[in-house]
C-alpha cells in the first residue's frame, strides 16, 4: 500500500529536502497552498489536498484541511479492521505522516502596530487540528512539528524504532499546540481594557521550558535539580559557553546569575569593571583604568568571602588579571572572552570553570553583543521575571539597571550641601553597585571601588554596621566615602551611624514619611544627600 504524507508548513526550512526524500521513498505527497507550490517548483510531485477531499478550498483558504477525508485518514487505527473498512466505504485512504508548522501568531502580535484583525488572520486552525489528530494516533502516524526533526524521522521510519521516537514527537506536538493556544489566550485577554493589567501580566500564563541538563544535586545533596530554559532560547545563562572546568552546579548557576546581574549596570562603562560574588550577592566590585587593578580593588573589599566565589568581567580577561585571579580559589570566571595568555594561566587550575558570554564578543563601542547581553541580564525572552514560591509563582517586570555614570531624571539633591565632583562620581558608582546586593543593602564606596557591603539584613542599621565592620576587617579607611542604600532610611539613626563612620555623601531612593528628619540629620553632619526616586530591592 502506498504511504501518504501531508505537508503543510509556514516555516519552509528543510521542507523541500524532506518532501523530495519522501517522494524518492515511494510516498505520495499531499499538500496545500504555498507548500505545494514550493514542492512542485523543486520537482516534487504533489497531490492537492482538495483532490483528496473532493472539496475545494473555501473562504480564502480558511477551510482547506478541515474535512473527514483528512481527519479520518489520520485517526483510523491500522490494527482495527472496522476503521479501515469505514475509510474504504467513504473512498478515503490512510495518511501516514503529517508535517505541519503553524502561522507565526507570536511574532505577529509582537509588532507594536498590529491590529486585532491582523492578529486573527495569523491564527492557525487547520494546522493545530491536524497535529492533534496525528499526535493522538502517533502509534500509526508520524507527526512532525519541528523542522529539526525531519532527518531523525527519515532515518527512523524504515527501521524498528519502537514507540519511543513516535511518542516523543507526539509530546512535542501537544506542548507546541498548548503554548500556541496560551499565546492566543494571553493576547486576547490583554485586549480587554477592563482587565486593568499590562500586556506582560495576562490573566493566565503558560511558560514552556526545555531541560538543558540534569544537575548533580540542588542547593544541597539529596535535592534533585535541573537547569531549564525557555524553549529555543539562548538568552542569559542558557547563552553561556563553558571553556574549561567541571560541570556547573546548581549553586554555580545561581552565583553566575547574581554576578552577571551585578555587572549589568556596568555594561556601558568606559573602564574595566570586575564583580566578585558569593552566595548571589557582590562581596566586591570596582572599576579602574586596568582590569587587574579593578580586580585587586574589588578583592580588597572582602578577601575572605571571595574564597570560592564567582568573578565576572565586562572586558575580555587579560593575562595580568588571570595571574592575579589564579592566586585565589575561585569557582567560576565569566567574561566576554579570554586572551590566549589568560586561558593558559587559568586552565592550569583543573577545576575552575571558565565561561564566555555574548558569543565571545569584544567591546567595539556601545551596542555590541557583549553590552547588550549584560545590560539585558535578568530579563527573559518574555517581558516578565518569574520565581517559584510554595504553591505558586510570582511574576514581575524585570528591573532596569541603574547604568553606571548615568543620573536619572528623578535624581534630586535633598540637603543644603550638594555633592562635589568627586562625590558625584562615587555616588553614581555606588548606586550602580548596590543594584545587585540582597536587601536590606548598604554599600560604602570611594574612587570607583566598594569598601564595605552589608547585605540581606532585616534591619538597615544592621546592614550599615556590617558594611562598616567589613571595611574595618579589610583595613580600609572610610574617611570621605559615600554610601548607597537600596531603599529609604526609615529613621535618622542610619544617617548618624554613617556620619560617625566617615561617610560624606549618601544616595538613596527617598520617600520615607520621615524624610525631613533624615535630611535634617544629614545637614547636621554636613553631608550631601541625593534622592533617586527609584527603589532597588532585591529579595
C-alpha positions in Angstrom: 0.0 0.0 0.0 1.3 3.5 -0.9 2.2 5.5 2.1 0.8 9.1 2.1 2.3 12.2 3.8 0.6 15.6 4.2 3.0 18.5 4.2 1.7 22.0 5.0 4.1 24.4 6.7 4.6 28.1 7.2 8.3 27.7 8.0 9.7 26.0 5.0 13.1 25.3 6.4 14.1 21.9 5.2 10.7 21.0 3.7 12.0 20.7 0.1 14.6 18.2 1.1 12.2 16.3 3.3 9.5 16.2 0.6 12.0 15.0 -2.0 13.3 12.3 0.3 9.8 11.0 1.0 8.8 11.1 -2.8 12.0 9.2 -3.6 11.0 6.6 -1.0 7.7 6.0 -2.8 5.4 8.2 -0.6 2.5 10.1 -2.1 2.7 13.8 -1.1 -0.5 15.7 -0.2 -0.1 19.4 0.2 -1.7 22.9 0.2 -1.1 26.4 -0.9 2.4 27.8 -0.8 3.9 24.5 0.4 2.5 22.6 -2.6 3.8 25.4 -4.9 7.3 25.3 -3.4 7.5 21.5 -3.7 6.3 21.5 -7.3 8.9 24.1 -8.2 11.5 21.8 -6.6 10.4 19.0 -8.9 8.4 17.0 -6.3 5.1 15.6 -7.5 2.3 16.8 -5.3 -1.4 15.9 -4.9 -3.6 18.9 -3.8 -5.5 18.3 -0.6 -8.6 19.3 -2.5 -8.2 16.3 -4.7 -8.1 14.0 -1.6 -11.1 15.7 0.0 -13.1 16.2 -3.2 -13.9 19.6 -1.9 -12.4 23.0 -3.0 -10.7 25.3 -0.5 -13.2 27.8 0.9 -13.2 31.3 2.5 -9.9 32.5 1.0 -8.1 29.4 2.3 -9.6 29.4 5.8 -11.0 26.0 5.2 -8.7 23.5 3.5 -7.9 20.5 5.6 -10.9 20.6 7.9 -12.6 17.6 6.2 -13.3 13.9 7.2 -11.1 12.7 4.4 -8.1 14.2 6.2 -9.0 13.5 9.8 -10.4 10.0 9.2 -7.2 9.3 7.3 -5.2 10.4 10.4 -7.3 8.9 13.1 -8.0 5.5 11.6 -6.4 2.7 13.7 -4.5 0.4 11.5 -5.0 -2.6 13.7 -8.8 -2.3 13.6 -10.5 -3.7 10.6 -13.7 -1.7 11.2 -11.7 1.6 11.0 -10.1 0.6 7.7 -13.5 -0.6 6.3 -15.1 2.7 7.2 -12.4 4.6 5.3 -12.8 2.5 2.3 -16.6 2.8 2.3 -16.2 6.6 2.1 -13.5 6.4 -0.5 -10.8 7.7 1.9 -7.3 6.5 2.5 -5.0 6.5 5.5 -2.5 9.3 5.9 0.7 8.0 7.5 2.7 11.2 8.1 1.9 14.9 8.9 4.5 17.6 8.8 2.9 20.9 9.9 4.1 24.1 11.5 1.9 27.0 12.3 1.2 30.6 11.3 3.5 32.9 13.3 1.0 34.3 15.7 3.5 35.2 18.5 5.7 37.1 16.0 2.7 38.9 14.6 1.3 40.1 17.9 4.9 41.2 19.0 4.6 44.0 16.5 3.6 47.2 18.3 1.3 48.3 15.4 -0.6 45.0 14.9 -4.4 45.2 14.7 -6.8 42.6 16.1 -7.9 41.7 12.6 -4.2 41.1 11.5 -3.6 39.0 14.6 -6.7 36.9 14.0 -5.6 36.4 10.4 -2.4 34.7 11.6 -4.4 32.4 14.0 -4.0 28.8 12.6 -7.0 26.5 12.9 -6.4 23.6 10.4 -2.7 23.2 11.4 -3.3 22.5 15.2 -6.3 20.3 14.3 -4.2 18.1 12.0 -1.4 18.0 14.5 -3.7 16.9 17.3 -5.3 14.2 15.2 -2.0 12.8 14.1 -0.5 13.0 17.6 -3.4 11.2 19.1 -2.8 8.3 16.6 1.0 8.5 16.8 1.3 4.8 17.0 0.3 4.7 13.4 1.1 8.2 12.1 4.4 10.1 12.1 3.8 13.7 13.2 6.4 16.4 12.8 6.0 20.0 14.1 9.7 20.9 14.2 11.8 21.1 11.1 14.8 20.0 13.2 13.2 16.5 13.4 12.9 15.8 9.7 16.2 14.0 9.4 15.5 11.8 12.5 12.2 10.8 11.1 13.7 9.9 7.7 16.4 7.9 9.4 14.0 6.0 11.7 10.8 5.4 9.7 12.1 2.3 7.9 13.7 0.8 11.0 12.4 -0.9 14.1 12.3 2.2 16.2 9.6 1.1 18.6 7.2 3.6 20.2 9.8 5.9 21.8 10.5 8.4 19.0 6.9 8.5 17.9 5.8 9.2 21.5 8.5 12.0 21.7 7.3 13.6 18.6 3.7 13.5 19.8 4.6 15.0 23.1 6.4 17.8 21.3 3.2 18.5 19.3 0.9 18.8 22.3 3.5 21.0 24.1 3.7 23.2 21.0 0.0 23.5 20.4 -0.6 24.2 24.1 1.9 27.0 24.0 0.4 28.4 20.8 -3.1 28.4 22.4 -1.8 30.0 25.6 -0.2 32.8 23.5 -3.5 33.4 21.7 -5.4 33.5 25.0 -2.9 35.9 26.6 -3.1 38.2 23.6 -6.9 38.3 23.6 -7.1 38.8 27.3 -4.9 42.0 27.2 -7.2 43.4 24.5 -9.8 43.8 27.3 -9.1 47.2 28.7 -11.3 46.3 31.7 -8.6 43.9 33.0 -6.5 46.8 34.2 -3.3 44.9 33.6 -0.4 45.5 31.2 0.4 43.2 28.3 3.0 41.4 30.4 0.5 40.4 33.1 -2.4 38.5 31.4 -5.0 36.6 33.5 -3.2 33.3 32.7 0.3 32.4 31.6 1.9 29.3 30.2 5.7 29.2 30.2 7.2 26.3 28.2 10.6 25.2 29.3 13.1 22.7 28.0 15.7 20.9 30.1 19.3 21.9 29.4 20.9 19.5 31.7 20.3 17.4 34.9 22.5 18.8 37.7 24.3 16.5 40.2 22.1 17.9 43.0 20.4 21.1 44.1 21.4 23.6 46.8 22.3 20.6 49.0 23.0 16.9 48.4 19.7 15.0 48.5 17.9 17.6 46.5 17.3 16.8 42.8 17.8 19.6 40.3 18.0 20.5 36.6 18.6 23.6 34.5 15.8 24.7 32.2 15.4 27.4 29.6 12.5 28.8 27.6 12.1 26.6 24.5 14.5 27.7 21.8 16.1 30.5 23.9 19.8 31.1 24.2 19.5 34.2 26.4 21.1 34.7 29.8 22.7 31.7 31.4 21.5 29.5 28.6 23.8 31.5 26.3 27.0 30.9 28.3 29.7 28.8 26.7 31.9 26.8 29.1 35.5 26.6 28.0 37.1 24.7 30.9 36.4 23.1 34.2 33.9 20.8 36.0 30.3 20.8 35.2 28.3 23.7 36.6 26.4 23.1 39.8 23.0 24.5 40.9 24.8 26.9 43.2 27.3 27.9 40.5 24.4 28.8 38.2 22.7 30.9 41.0 26.0 32.7 41.6 26.7 33.3 37.9 23.2 34.8 37.6 24.0 37.1 40.6 27.4 38.1 39.1 26.1 39.0 35.7 23.2 40.9 37.3 25.7 42.8 39.4 27.8 43.6 36.3 24.7 44.7 34.2 24.9 48.4 35.3 28.5 48.5 34.0 27.6 47.2 30.5 28.5 50.6 29.0 31.2 51.6 31.4 34.2 53.2 29.7 36.6 51.4 32.1 37.1 47.7 33.1 34.7 46.6 35.8 35.1 43.5 38.0 32.5 42.0 40.3 33.1 39.2 42.8 30.0 37.4 44.0 29.4 35.0 46.9 26.0 33.5 47.6 24.4 35.5 44.8 25.4 38.9 46.1 28.5 41.0 45.5 31.3 41.0 48.1 33.4 43.3 46.0 33.0 45.5 42.9 35.3 48.1 41.3 36.1 50.0 38.1 39.6 51.1 37.2 41.9 52.0 34.3 43.2 48.5 34.1 41.4 45.2 34.6 43.9 43.8 37.0 43.6 47.0 39.2 39.8 46.7 39.1 40.1 43.1 40.3 42.5 43.9 43.1 40.3 46.7 44.3 37.2 44.5 44.2 39.1 41.8 46.1 40.3 44.0 48.9 36.7 44.8 49.9 36.2 41.3 51.4 39.1 38.9 50.5 37.8 36.3 53.0 34.3 36.0 51.4 35.9 35.9 47.9 37.2 32.4 48.6 35.2 30.1 46.4 33.5 33.0 44.6 32.3 33.7 41.1 34.1 36.5 39.2 32.5 38.4 36.3 34.4 40.8 34.0 33.0 43.3 31.5 36.0 43.1 29.2 38.0 40.1 27.8 40.1 38.6 30.5 43.8 39.5 30.1 46.9 37.7 31.3 47.7 40.0 34.2 44.2 39.6 35.7 44.2 35.9 35.1 47.5 35.6 37.0 46.0 37.6 40.0 42.8 35.5 40.0 44.8 32.3 39.9 46.2 33.1 43.4 42.8 32.6 44.8 40.4 29.6 44.9 37.6 30.6 42.5 34.7 28.5 41.4 33.9 30.4 38.1 35.2 33.2 35.9 32.9 34.6 33.3 33.9 37.2 30.7 33.2 38.1 27.1 36.4 36.2 26.1 39.8 35.1 27.4 43.1 36.1 25.8 45.3 33.1 25.0 47.6 34.0 27.9 44.7 34.3 30.3 43.4 31.0 29.1 46.7 29.3 29.5 47.2 30.7 33.0 43.7 29.8 34.3 43.4 26.3 32.7 46.3 25.2 34.8 43.7 25.0 37.6 41.8 21.8 36.7 38.5 22.6 38.4 38.0 26.3 37.8 35.1 26.9 35.4 35.7 29.4 32.6 32.7 30.7 30.7 32.1 33.3 28.0 29.0 35.2 27.1 27.7 37.1 24.1 29.5 34.8 21.7 32.9 36.0 22.9 32.3 39.5 21.6 34.9 42.1 22.4 33.9 45.7 23.0 33.9 47.9 20.0 31.6 50.6 21.2 28.1 50.8 22.6 25.7 48.3 21.2 28.0 45.3 20.9 26.6 41.9 21.7 28.6 41.9 25.0 27.0 45.1 26.1 23.5 44.0 25.1 23.9 40.8 27.0 25.0 42.5 30.2 22.5 45.3 30.0 19.6 42.9 29.5 20.7 40.3 32.0 17.9 39.4 34.3 15.3 39.8 31.6 13.6 36.8 30.0 12.6 36.4 26.3 9.1 37.2 27.7 8.9 40.6 29.5 8.5 39.1 33.0 10.7 37.6 35.6 9.2 34.6 37.4 10.2 32.8 40.5 8.6 29.9 42.4 7.0 30.2 45.8 5.3 27.4 47.8 2.1 26.8 45.9 2.6 29.1 43.0 4.7 31.6 41.0 5.4 35.3 41.3 5.8 37.4 38.2 7.0 40.9 37.7 8.6 43.0 35.0 12.4 42.8 35.3 14.4 45.6 36.9 16.1 48.2 34.8 19.8 48.5 35.9 20.8 52.0 37.0 23.7 52.2 34.5 27.0 53.4 35.8 27.7 57.1 35.1 24.0 58.0 34.5 21.9 60.4 36.6 18.2 59.7 36.4 15.6 62.4 35.7 14.3 61.9 39.3 17.6 62.5 41.0 17.4 65.5 43.4 19.8 66.9 45.9 17.9 66.8 49.2 20.4 68.5 51.5 21.7 72.0 51.9 25.1 70.9 50.6 25.3 69.4 47.1 27.9 66.7 46.4 31.2 67.9 44.9 32.5 66.4 41.7 34.4 63.5 43.3 31.4 62.7 45.5 29.1 62.7 42.4 31.3 60.2 40.7 31.3 58.0 43.7 27.6 58.3 44.2 26.9 57.2 40.6 29.2 54.2 41.1 27.7 53.2 44.5 24.2 53.4 43.1 25.1 51.1 40.2 27.0 48.8 42.5 24.2 48.4 45.1 21.7 47.3 42.4 22.5 43.5 42.8 23.1 43.5 46.6 20.5 41.5 48.5 18.1 43.7 50.6 18.4 45.3 53.1 21.5 46.6 51.3 24.1 49.2 52.3 27.2 49.8 50.2 30.2 52.0 51.0 32.4 53.2 48.2 35.2 55.6 47.2 37.2 56.2 44.0 35.2 53.6 41.9 35.6 50.8 44.4 33.5 49.2 47.1 34.9 49.4 50.6 32.2 47.6 52.6 28.9 45.8 51.8 26.1 44.9 54.2 23.6 42.6 52.6 20.4 40.6 53.4 19.7 42.0 56.8 16.4 42.5 58.5 17.4 46.0 59.7 19.0 48.7 57.6 21.0 49.8 60.6 22.4 46.3 60.9 23.3 46.3 57.2 25.2 49.6 57.8 27.0 48.2 60.8 28.1 45.1 58.8 29.3 47.3 55.9 31.4 49.4 58.3 32.7 46.2 60.0 33.6 44.6 56.7 35.7 47.7 55.7 37.4 47.7 59.1 38.2 43.9 58.8 39.8 44.6 55.4 41.8 47.6 56.8 40.1 50.1 54.6 39.7 53.7 55.6 36.2 55.1 55.3 37.0 58.8 55.6 35.4 60.7 52.8 33.5 57.7 51.4 29.9 57.6 50.1 27.0 55.3 51.0 24.3 53.8 48.8 21.1 52.4 50.3 18.7 50.3 48.2 15.7 51.8 50.0 14.9 54.8 52.1 16.1 55.4 55.6 13.1 55.0 57.9 14.8 56.8 60.8 17.8 59.2 61.2 19.8 56.6 63.1 21.2 55.2 59.9 22.5 58.6 58.8 24.0 59.2 62.2 25.8 55.9 62.1 27.1 56.6 58.6 28.4 60.1 59.6 30.2 58.5 62.5 31.9 56.0 60.2 33.2 58.8 57.9 30.6 58.9 55.2 30.3 62.3 53.4 27.5 61.7 50.9 24.5 59.4 50.6 22.5 58.2 47.7 19.1 56.6 48.4 15.6 56.5 46.9 13.9 58.8 49.4 10.1 58.6 50.0 10.0 57.9 53.8 7.4 59.7 55.9 10.5 60.8 58.0 12.5 62.2 55.0 12.6 65.6 56.6 14.1 64.1 59.8 16.6 62.1 57.8 17.6 65.2 55.7 18.0 67.3 58.9 20.4 64.7 60.2 22.5 64.8 57.1 22.5 68.6 57.2 23.7 68.5 60.9 26.6 66.3 59.8 27.4 68.5 56.8 26.7 65.5 54.5 25.3 65.7 50.9 22.3 63.5 50.2 20.8 62.6 46.8 17.4 61.1 46.3 17.0 58.9 43.2 13.2 58.2 43.3 13.9 54.6 42.5 14.0 51.7 44.9 16.3 48.8 44.3 15.0 46.0 46.5 16.4 42.5 45.7 14.9 39.9 48.0 
